[in-house]
Amino acid sequence: MLAAWLRRHPGVEIVCRDGAAGWADAGHRALADALQVGDRWHIWHNLAQAVGKEVAGHSGC
């Protein structure tokens, strides 16, 4: 579905998406030259989770 939409919009140069592999694959299949970037919410969310795990791992230090 996404790949079909992207094919109908060949002027798309940047695809902003979450980390789902299906979205990445659709983007690559439909617009191989488009730049794929992570959206701000998911980048911050993933960073917060990683920091939380790291801090928890060192809580006994």
C-alpha positions, 0 to 999 in steps of 0.5 A: 500500500505504501509502495503504491502510494509512493510510486504515484508520487515520484517527486518524494525525495525524503521519507520520514518514518518509524523503525518498522522494517516493512516501511523501510522496505516499501520505501526502498522498493518504490523510491530507491533514491529517496532519503529515509529518516527517522521521525523525531518522536521515535528517535527520542523515544528510542534514545530514552529507552536506551539511556534508561537501560544503561542507567538501570544497569549501573544503578549498583555502582 
